[in-house]
Amino acid sequence: MNIYHIWCDLKPGVGDLDFQQKVAAYLGHLKDHSLIENWRLTRRKLGLGPPTHGEFHVMIEVRDLAQLDAAFNRVAGRSEPVEGHHFGANSLVHNAVFALYRDFPDPVRHHGEELF
């Protein structure tokens, strides 16, 4: 599984539950169309976390990079209904930081044949 991470803060005046609803609509739409496997929204607790990362953390799970590319292509098309969902969530945040991680070891990893 590959996990696309997004850390962000909310723009001033944006309600936390409004943000949660917009993220749920957007990522729920992608999941309903099999463009992602799952997603999760978390919020920093007790102020614990690196200062370079936002208060909110979105994790989007995809099977592989082909599925992630398909999701990016759908969103990049800028057509409805995904455009409205994307704008609804994206317009509420600032200071976004992105990362892509994978489960380790990869399911295709062979052990014992490495040359380094």
MODELLER restraints for C-alpha pairs under 7 A, 6 or more apart:
rsr = mdl.restraints
at = mdl.atoms
rsr.add(forms.Gaussian(group=physical.xy_distance, feature=features.Distance(at['CA:1:A'], at['CA:61:A']), mean=6.53, stdev=0.5))
rsr.add(forms.Gaussian(group=physical.xy_distance, feature=features.Distance(at['CA:1:A'], at['CA:62:A']), mean=5.93, stdev=0.5))
rsr.add(forms.Gaussian(group=physical.xy_distance, feature=features.Distance(at['CA:1:A'], at['CA:63:A']), mean=4.91, stdev=0.5))
rsr.add(forms.Gaussian(group=physical.xy_distance, feature=features.Distance(at['CA:1:A'], at['CA:64:A']), mean=6.44, stdev=0.5))
rsr.add(forms.Gaussian(group=physical.xy_distance, feature=features.Distance(at['CA:1:A'], at['CA:102:A']), mean=5.85, stdev=0.5))
rsr.add(forms.Gaussian(group=physical.xy_distance, feature=features.Distance(at['CA:1:A'], at['CA:103:A']), mean=5.62, stdev=0.5))
rsr.add(forms.Gaussian(group=physical.xy_distance, feature=features.Distance(at['CA:2:A'], at['CA:61:A']), mean=5.72, stdev=0.5))
rsr.add(forms.Gaussian(group=physical.xy_distance, feature=features.Distance(at['CA:2:A'], at['CA:62:A']), mean=5.28, stdev=0.5))
rsr.add(forms.Gaussian(group=physical.xy_distance, feature=features.Distance(at['CA:2:A'], at['CA:63:A']), mean=6.12, stdev=0.5))
rsr.add(forms.Gaussian(group=physical.xy_distance, feature=features.Distance(at['CA:2:A'], at['CA:64:A']), mean=6.03, stdev=0.5))
rsr.add(forms.Gaussian(group=physical.xy_distance, feature=features.Distance(at['CA:2:A'], at['CA:101:A']), mean=5.79, stdev=0.5))
rsr.add(forms.Gaussian(group=physical.xy_distance, feature=features.Distance(at['CA:2:A'], at['CA:102:A']), mean=4.24, stdev=0.5))
rsr.add(forms.Gaussian(group=physical.xy_distance, feature=features.Distance(at['CA:2:A'], at['CA:103:A']), mean=6.41, stdev=0.5))
rsr.add(forms.Gaussian(group=physical.xy_distance, feature=features.Distance(at['CA:3:A'], at['CA:59:A']), mean=6.23, stdev=0.5))
rsr.add(forms.Gaussian(group=physical.xy_distance, feature=features.Distance(at['CA:3:A'], at['CA:60:A']), mean=5.46, stdev=0.5))
rsr.add(forms.Gaussian(group=physical.xy_distance, feature=features.Distance(at['CA:3:A'], at['CA:61:A']), mean=4.57, stdev=0.5))
rsr.add(forms.Gaussian(group=physical.xy_distance, feature=features.Distance(at['CA:3:A'], at['CA:62:A']), mean=6.37, stdev=0.5))
rsr.add(forms.Gaussian(group=physical.xy_distance, feature=features.Distance(at['CA:3:A'], at['CA:100:A']), mean=5.78, stdev=0.5))
rsr.add(forms.Gaussian(group=physical.xy_distance, feature=features.Distance(at['CA:3:A'], at['CA:101:A']), mean=5.19, stdev=0.5))
rsr.add(forms.Gaussian(group=physical.xy_distance, feature=features.Distance(at['CA:3:A'], at['CA:102:A']), mean=5.84, stdev=0.5))
rsr.add(forms.Gaussian(group=physical.xy_distance, feature=features.Distance(at['CA:4:A'], at['CA:59:A']), mean=5.74, stdev=0.5))
rsr.add(forms.Gaussian(group=physical.xy_distance, feature=features.Distance(at['CA:4:A'], at['CA:60:A']), mean=5.00, stdev=0.5))
rsr.add(forms.Gaussian(group=physical.xy_distance, feature=features.Distance(at['CA:4:A'], at['CA:61:A']), mean=6.40, stdev=0.5))
rsr.add(forms.Gaussian(group=physical.xy_distance, feature=features.Distance(at['CA:4:A'], at['CA:99:A']), mean=5.92, stdev=0.5))
rsr.add(forms.Gaussian(group=physical.xy_distance, feature=features.Distance(at['CA:4:A'], at['CA:100:A']), mean=4.56, stdev=0.5))
rsr.add(forms.Gaussian(group=physical.xy_distance, feature=features.Distance(at['CA:4:A'], at['CA:101:A']), mean=6.47, stdev=0.5))
rsr.add(forms.Gaussian(group=physical.xy_distance, feature=features.Distance(at['CA:5:A'], at['CA:58:A']), mean=5.76, stdev=0.5))
rsr.add(forms.Gaussian(group=physical.xy_distance, feature=features.Distance(at['CA:5:A'], at['CA:59:A']), mean=4.74, stdev=0.5))
rsr.add(forms.Gaussian(group=physical.xy_distance, feature=features.Distance(at['CA:5:A'], at['CA:60:A']), mean=6.46, stdev=0.5))
rsr.add(forms.Gaussian(group=physical.xy_distance, feature=features.Distance(at['CA:5:A'], at['CA:98:A']), mean=5.54, stdev=0.5))
rsr.add(forms.Gaussian(group=physical.xy_distance, feature=features.Distance(at['CA:5:A'], at['CA:99:A']), mean=5.04, stdev=0.5))
rsr.add(forms.Gaussian(group=physical.xy_distance, feature=features.Distance(at['CA:5:A'], at['CA:100:A']), mean=6.04, stdev=0.5))
rsr.add(forms.Gaussian(group=physical.xy_distance, feature=features.Distance(at['CA:6:A'], at['CA:57:A']), mean=5.63, stdev=0.5))
rsr.add(forms.Gaussian(group=physical.xy_distance, feature=features.Distance(at['CA:6:A'], at['CA:58:A']), mean=5.00, stdev=0.5))
rsr.add(forms.Gaussian(group=physical.xy_distance, feature=features.Distance(at['CA:6:A'], at['CA:59:A']), mean=6.52, stdev=0.5))
rsr.add(forms.Gaussian(group=physical.xy_distance, feature=features.Distance(at['CA:6:A'], at['CA:96:A']), mean=6.57, stdev=0.5))
rsr.add(forms.Gaussian(group=physical.xy_distance, feature=features.Distance(at['CA:6:A'], at['CA:97:A']), mean=5.66, stdev=0.5))
rsr.add(forms.Gaussian(group=physical.xy_distance, feature=features.Distance(at['CA:6:A'], at['CA:98:A']), mean=4.67, stdev=0.5))
rsr.add(forms.Gaussian(group=physical.xy_distance, feature=features.Distance(at['CA:6:A'], at['CA:99:A']), mean=6.69, stdev=0.5))
rsr.add(forms.Gaussian(group=physical.xy_distance, feature=features.Distance(at['CA:7:A'], at['CA:53:A']), mean=5.59, stdev=0.5))
rsr.add(forms.Gaussian(group=physical.xy_distance, feature=features.Distance(at['CA:7:A'], at['CA:54:A']), mean=4.94, stdev=0.5))
rsr.add(forms.Gaussian(group=physical.xy_distance, feature=features.Distance(at['CA:7:A'], at['CA:56:A']), mean=5.58, stdev=0.5))
rsr.add(forms.Gaussian(group=physical.xy_distance, feature=features.Distance(at['CA:7:A'], at['CA:57:A']), mean=4.46, stdev=0.5))
rsr.add(forms.Gaussian(group=physical.xy_distance, feature=features.Distance(at['CA:7:A'], at['CA:58:A']), mean=6.37, stdev=0.5))
rsr.add(forms.Gaussian(group=physical.xy_distance, feature=features.Distance(at['CA:7:A'], at['CA:96:A']), mean=5.55, stdev=0.5))
rsr.add(forms.Gaussian(group=physical.xy_distance, feature=features.Distance(at['CA:7:A'], at['CA:97:A']), mean=5.16, stdev=0.5))
rsr.add(forms.Gaussian(group=physical.xy_distance, feature=features.Distance(at['CA:7:A'], at['CA:98:A']), mean=6.55, stdev=0.5))
rsr.add(forms.Gaussian(group=physical.xy_distance, feature=features.Distance(at['CA:8:A'], at['CA:53:A']), mean=6.69, stdev=0.5))
rsr.add(forms.Gaussian(group=physical.xy_distance, feature=features.Distance(at['CA:8:A'], at['CA:54:A']), mean=4.10, stdev=0.5))
rsr.add(forms.Gaussian(group=physical.xy_distance, feature=features.Distance(at['CA:8:A'], at['CA:55:A']), mean=6.08, stdev=0.5))
rsr.add(forms.Gaussian(group=physical.xy_distance, feature=features.Distance(at['CA:8:A'], at['CA:56:A']), mean=5.34, stdev=0.5))
rsr.add(forms.Gaussian(group=physical.xy_distance, feature=features.Distance(at['CA:8:A'], at['CA:57:A']), mean=6.59, stdev=0.5))
rsr.add(forms.Gaussian(group=physical.xy_distance, feature=features.Distance(at['CA:8:A'], at['CA:93:A']), mean=6.28, stdev=0.5))
rsr.add(forms.Gaussian(group=physical.xy_distance, feature=features.Distance(at['CA:8:A'], at['CA:94:A']), mean=6.11, stdev=0.5))
rsr.add(forms.Gaussian(group=physical.xy_distance, feature=features.Distance(at['CA:8:A'], at['CA:95:A']), mean=5.43, stdev=0.5))
rsr.add(forms.Gaussian(group=physical.xy_distance, feature=features.Distance(at['CA:8:A'], at['CA:96:A']), mean=4.30, stdev=0.5))
rsr.add(forms.Gaussian(group=physical.xy_distance, feature=features.Distance(at['CA:8:A'], at['CA:97:A']), mean=6.41, stdev=0.5))
rsr.add(forms.Gaussian(group=physical.xy_distance, feature=features.Distance(at['CA:9:A'], at['CA:54:A']), mean=4.79, stdev=0.5))
rsr.add(forms.Gaussian(group=physical.xy_distance, feature=features.Distance(at['CA:9:A'], at['CA:55:A']), mean=5.34, stdev=0.5))
rsr.add(forms.Gaussian(group=physical.xy_distance, feature=features.Distance(at['CA:9:A'], at['CA:56:A']), mean=6.12, stdev=0.5))
rsr.add(forms.Gaussian(group=physical.xy_distance, feature=features.Distance(at['CA:9:A'], at['CA:93:A']), mean=5.64, stdev=0.5))
rsr.add(forms.Gaussian(group=physical.xy_distance, feature=features.Distance(at['CA:9:A'], at['CA:94:A']), mean=5.54, stdev=0.5))
rsr.add(forms.Gaussian(group=physical.xy_distance, feature=features.Distance(at['CA:9:A'], at['CA:95:A']), mean=5.97, stdev=0.5))
rsr.add(forms.Gaussian(group=physical.xy_distance, feature=features.Distance(at['CA:9:A'], at['CA:96:A']), mean=6.98, stdev=0.5))
rsr.add(forms.Gaussian(group=physical.xy_distance, feature=features.Distance(at['CA:10:A'], at['CA:92:A']), mean=5.85, stdev=0.5))
rsr.add(forms.Gaussian(group=physical.xy_distance, feature=features.Distance(at['CA:10:A'], at['CA:93:A']), mean=4.41, stdev=0.5))
rsr.add(forms.Gaussian(group=physical.xy_distance, feature=features.Distance(at['CA:10:A'], at['CA:94:A']), mean=6.03, stdev=0.5))
rsr.add(forms.Gaussian(group=physical.xy_distance, feature=features.Distance(at['CA:11:A'], at['CA:92:A']), mean=5.70, stdev=0.5))
rsr.add(forms.Gaussian(group=physical.xy_distance, feature=features.Distance(at['CA:11:A'], at['CA:93:A']), mean=5.22, stdev=0.5))
rsr.add(forms.Gaussian(group=physical.xy_distance, feature=features.Distance(at['CA:11:A'], at['CA:94:A']), mean=5.92, stdev=0.5))
rsr.add(forms.Gaussian(group=physical.xy_distance, feature=features.Distance(at['CA:14:A'], at['CA:92:A']), mean=6.48, stdev=0.5))
rsr.add(forms.Gaussian(group=physical.xy_distance, feature=features.Distance(at['CA:19:A'], at['CA:89:A']), mean=6.39, stdev=0.5))
rsr.add(forms.Gaussian(group=physical.xy_distance, feature=features.Distance(at['CA:19:A'], at['CA:92:A']), mean=6.77, stdev=0.5))
rsr.add(forms.Gaussian(group=physical.xy_distance, feature=features.Distance(at['CA:22:A'], at['CA:85:A']), mean=6.86, stdev=0.5))
rsr.add(forms.Gaussian(group=physical.xy_distance, feature=features.Distance(at['CA:22:A'], at['CA:88:A']), mean=5.76, stdev=0.5))
rsr.add(forms.Gaussian(group=physical.xy_distance, feature=features.Distance(at['CA:22:A'], at['CA:89:A']), mean=4.95, stdev=0.5))
rsr.add(forms.Gaussian(group=physical.xy_distance, feature=features.Distance(at['CA:23:A'], at['CA:89:A']), mean=5.40, stdev=0.5))
rsr.add(forms.Gaussian(group=physical.xy_distance, feature=features.Distance(at['CA:25:A'], at['CA:85:A']), mean=6.30, stdev=0.5))
rsr.add(forms.Gaussian(group=physical.xy_distance, feature=features.Distance(at['CA:26:A'], at['CA:85:A']), mean=4.57, stdev=0.5))
rsr.add(forms.Gaussian(group=physical.xy_distance, feature=features.Distance(at['CA:26:A'], at['CA:86:A']), mean=5.82, stdev=0.5))
rsr.add(forms.Gaussian(group=physical.xy_distance, feature=features.Distance(at['CA:27:A'], at['CA:39:A']), mean=6.91, stdev=0.5))
rsr.add(forms.Gaussian(group=physical.xy_distance, feature=features.Distance(at['CA:30:A'], at['CA:36:A']), mean=5.92, stdev=0.5))
rsr.add(forms.Gaussian(group=physical.xy_distance, feature=features.Distance(at['CA:31:A'], at['CA:37:A']), mean=6.00, stdev=0.5))
rsr.add(forms.Gaussian(group=physical.xy_distance, feature=features.Distance(at['CA:31:A'], at['CA:38:A']), mean=6.49, stdev=0.5))
rsr.add(forms.Gaussian(group=physical.xy_distance, feature=features.Distance(at['CA:35:A'], at['CA:67:A']), mean=6.00, stdev=0.5))
rsr.add(forms.Gaussian(group=physical.xy_distance, feature=features.Distance(at['CA:35:A'], at['CA:70:A']), mean=6.45, stdev=0.5))
rsr.add(forms.Gaussian(group=physical.xy_distance, feature=features.Distance(at['CA:35:A'], at['CA:71:A']), mean=5.05, stdev=0.5))
rsr.add(forms.Gaussian(group=physical.xy_distance, feature=features.Distance(at['CA:36:A'], at['CA:61:A']), mean=6.15, stdev=0.5))
rsr.add(forms.Gaussian(group=physical.xy_distance, feature=features.Distance(at['CA:36:A'], at['CA:62:A']), mean=5.02, stdev=0.5))
rsr.add(forms.Gaussian(group=physical.xy_distance, feature=features.Distance(at['CA:36:A'], at['CA:67:A']), mean=6.77, stdev=0.5))
rsr.add(forms.Gaussian(group=physical.xy_distance, feature=features.Distance(at['CA:36:A'], at['CA:71:A']), mean=6.97, stdev=0.5))
rsr.add(forms.Gaussian(group=physical.xy_distance, feature=features.Distance(at['CA:37:A'], at['CA:61:A']), mean=5.44, stdev=0.5))
rsr.add(forms.Gaussian(group=physical.xy_distance, feature=features.Distance(at['CA:37:A'], at['CA:62:A']), mean=5.19, stdev=0.5))
rsr.add(forms.Gaussian(group=physical.xy_distance, feature=features.Distance(at['CA:37:A'], at['CA:63:A']), mean=6.77, stdev=0.5))
rsr.add(forms.Gaussian(group=physical.xy_distance, feature=features.Distance(at['CA:38:A'], at['CA:60:A']), mean=6.03, stdev=0.5))
rsr.add(forms.Gaussian(group=physical.xy_distance, feature=features.Distance(at['CA:38:A'], at['CA:61:A']), mean=5.12, stdev=0.5))
rsr.add(forms.Gaussian(group=physical.xy_distance, feature=features.Distance(at['CA:39:A'], at['CA:59:A']), mean=5.43, stdev=0.5))
rsr.add(forms.Gaussian(group=physical.xy_distance, feature=features.Distance(at['CA:39:A'], at['CA:60:A']), mean=4.36, stdev=0.5))
rsr.add(forms.Gaussian(group=physical.xy_distance, feature=features.Distance(at['CA:39:A'], at['CA:61:A']), mean=5.88, stdev=0.5))
rsr.add(forms.Gaussian(group=physical.xy_distance, feature=features.Distance(at['CA:40:A'], at['CA:58:A']), mean=5.72, stdev=0.5))
rsr.add(forms.Gaussian(group=physical.xy_distance, feature=features.Distance(at['CA:40:A'], at['CA:59:A']), mean=5.16, stdev=0.5))
rsr.add(forms.Gaussian(group=physical.xy_distance, feature=features.Distance(at['CA:40:A'], at['CA:60:A']), mean=6.62, stdev=0.5))
rsr.add(forms.Gaussian(group=physical.xy_distance, feature=features.Distance(at['CA:41:A'], at['CA:57:A']), mean=5.79, stdev=0.5))
rsr.add(forms.Gaussian(group=physical.xy_distance, feature=features.Distance(at['CA:41:A'], at['CA:58:A']), mean=4.59, stdev=0.5))
rsr.add(forms.Gaussian(group=physical.xy_distance, feature=features.Distance(at['CA:41:A'], at['CA:59:A']), mean=6.51, stdev=0.5))
rsr.add(forms.Gaussian(group=physical.xy_distance, feature=features.Distance(at['CA:42:A'], at['CA:56:A']), mean=5.81, stdev=0.5))
rsr.add(forms.Gaussian(group=physical.xy_distance, feature=features.Distance(at['CA:42:A'], at['CA:57:A']), mean=5.12, stdev=0.5))
rsr.add(forms.Gaussian(group=physical.xy_distance, feature=features.Distance(at['CA:42:A'], at['CA:58:A']), mean=6.42, stdev=0.5))
rsr.add(forms.Gaussian(group=physical.xy_distance, feature=features.Distance(at['CA:43:A'], at['CA:55:A']), mean=5.73, stdev=0.5))
rsr.add(forms.Gaussian(group=physical.xy_distance, feature=features.Distance(at['CA:43:A'], at['CA:56:A']), mean=4.46, stdev=0.5))
rsr.add(forms.Gaussian(group=physical.xy_distance, feature=features.Distance(at['CA:43:A'], at['CA:57:A']), mean=6.07, stdev=0.5))
rsr.add(forms.Gaussian(group=physical.xy_distance, feature=features.Distance(at['CA:44:A'], at['CA:55:A']), mean=5.07, stdev=0.5))
rsr.add(forms.Gaussian(group=physical.xy_distance, feature=features.Distance(at['CA:44:A'], at['CA:56:A']), mean=6.16, stdev=0.5))
rsr.add(forms.Gaussian(group=physical.xy_distance, feature=features.Distance(at['CA:53:A'], at['CA:97:A']), mean=6.80, stdev=0.5))
rsr.add(forms.Gaussian(group=physical.xy_distance, feature=features.Distance(at['CA:54:A'], at['CA:95:A']), mean=6.88, stdev=0.5))
rsr.add(forms.Gaussian(group=physical.xy_distance, feature=features.Distance(at['CA:62:A'], at['CA:68:A']), mean=6.05, stdev=0.5))
rsr.add(forms.Gaussian(group=physical.xy_distance, feature=features.Distance(at['CA:75:A'], at['CA:82:A']), mean=6.30, stdev=0.5))
rsr.add(forms.Gaussian(group=physical.xy_distance, feature=features.Distance(at['CA:75:A'], at['CA:83:A']), mean=6.57, stdev=0.5))
